């Protein structure tokens, strides 16, 4: 048994309007076959006309809104430019005197606080990689750090045995070129404007 297919949800409004008018016309032509339709030709045609009118009105409103938004953005840019010019002027007149800056109703920037010495990375861990000869290191990032350096050794008790192995700007990196199955010790330190911070506590892990 065949069933009716509508697919109204996927139908664009303009197509739906024409579709409704076509159905209304066919209902009128074949009235003898469909004598008791819940909505007649005139009713369906009126609904199609109303939807078309509302669609056209919405399109006009949309175009007007786009124009108004563009005009708003232009106006906002103009006032931002004016306020920036005034701020530069006030800065010049005040010569950095906060009381004069506040006279005009503008706020004063708070001086940036010094970050201070970098701390050692914490939550440091080492995980064997699925790739042979590699170990994945992770740590919690340090405030003020711009990058990190990782190092490894097979002899944790020999300070000169440490080898710098990888750098990163994030809280993780992969150490490569290790001997598969060999146990290594790893550590990481942060770098900032003042140089390198202290090393993390070392952790041991066999490479993948």
N, C-alpha and C positions, 0 to 999 in steps of 0.2 A: 504494500500500500504506500503510495507517495504521500509526502507531507510538504507543507508550505515552508519555503526558506525565505527569511526576511533579511537577516544580517544588518539590522538597523544601527547597531552600535558602531559598526565599522564604516557606515555610509556618511560621506561628507554632507553638510547641510544643503548645499546647492543641489547635489544629486538627490537627496531625500525629498526636496521640494518638487523637483521634476518627476520623481518616482510617484509621489502622492497624486500629482495631477494626472499622470498616466493611468493610475489605478482608478481614479475618479471617472476619467473618460471611458475606460473600459466597462466600469460598472454601469454607466449610463447607456452604453451601446448594447450591453448584454443584460439589461434589466430583467428580461424574462427568465434568465437563468438564475439570477440572484435577486429575487423579488423582496426578500425580507432582510436586506443588509442592515446592520446596526447603525451605519452612517451612510447617507446617500451621497450622490454626486455633489450637490450644492454644499453640503456640510464639509466634506473632505476637501473640496476646492477652496472653501473659506479658510480652513485650517492651513492649507498650503500657502494661501495669500498672506495670512497673518504671520506665519513663520518667515516668509520672505521679507516682509516689512520690518520685522524685528531684527532679522539678520543684517539688513541694509543699515538700520539705525545703529546697530552694534559696531559695524564696520566704520561708520562715520565717527562714532565716539572713540573708537580705537585710534583712528588717524589723528583726531583732535588731541587725545591724550599723549600720543607720541610727540606731537608738535609742542604741547605745553611742557612736557618733560624736558625737551631740548632747550626751550626757553628758560626753564627753571635752572638747568645746569649752567647755562651761559650767565644767568644772573648771579648764581652762587660763585662762579669763577671770578666775576667782577668784584664781588664784595670780599672774597678771600684775598684778592690782589690788593685791594684798598687797605684792608686791615693789616696785611703784611707790611705794606709801605709805612703805615702809621706806627707799627711796632718798631720798625727800624729807626724811624724818626725819634720815637720816645726813647729808645735805647741810646741814641746819640745825645739827646738833650739831657738825659738823666746821668749820663756818664757812669752808669752802673749803680746809681743810688736807688735802693729798693723803695724808699719813701716817695720819691718822685715818680717812679714807675707806677706805684699803686694809686697815685693821684688821679690817673686817667682811667682807673678801673681794670687795669691789666694785672695778671698774676706774675709772680717772680719765680723763675726756675730755682729749684733747690740744687745746691752744689752736689756734684756726684761724689759719692762716698768711695773711698779706696777699698778695693777688694781684699787687699792684704796678701800675705804669703799663700801660695797654693797648698792644699792639703794632699795627702796621699789618697789615691783612689780606693774606695771601699767596695764591698760586695764583689770582690775579684774572684773569678772562677775560670777554670780551664776545662774544655770538653774535647775529647777525641773526635776528629772529623771522620766522615765517611770516606774522605779522600786520603789515600796512603801518604804518610809523612807530613800530615797537617794537624794542627790543634787550634780550636776556636777559643779565643779569650773574650771574656765579658767583664764589665765593671760599671759602677755607678759614676756618672760624669761629675767632674769637679767644677764648682763655680769659678768662673774666671779663666778656665782653661781654653786654649785655642786649639791644642792638639795633644796627642799622647804618643809615647814611645813604649814599646814592649821589648823585653829582653828574656833570654833563656840561658840555662846552664845545665850541665849534668852533674856539677859539683857545687852544691849550694853553700858549702863552707869555704869556698875559695872566691874572694871578691873579684879577682882579676879574670875569673873564668866566664863571667857574664858576657853574652853577645847580644848587641842590639839587633832586633830581627824585623820589626814592623812598626809603622806609624799609622795613626788614624786620627780623624777629627771627631769620631763618634765614640760611644762606649763599648766598642767591640773591634776586634781585628782577627785576622787569621795568620798564624805563624806557619810558614811553609819550609820545605827543604829539610825536614827532620828525618831521622832514621825511624822507620816504621817499627813500632813495638818498644822503642827505647823510652825509658823514663827520663823526663826533663823537669826542671823547676822553671817557673815563669814568674815575672813580675811586670808591673806597668807604672809609669810616672806621667804626670801632666806637665804640659808646657804652657806658659802664659807670657804676659808682657815682661815679667821680671825674670824669666828663665824657667828652668826645670824645677818642679816640686819634688818632694820625697817619694821614694819608691813605695809601692804597696807591699804588703806582706806576701812573700812568695808562696805559690801553690805548686804541687807536683801533679804531673799527668803523663801517661805514656801516649806517644803519638799514634795516630791512626795507621 
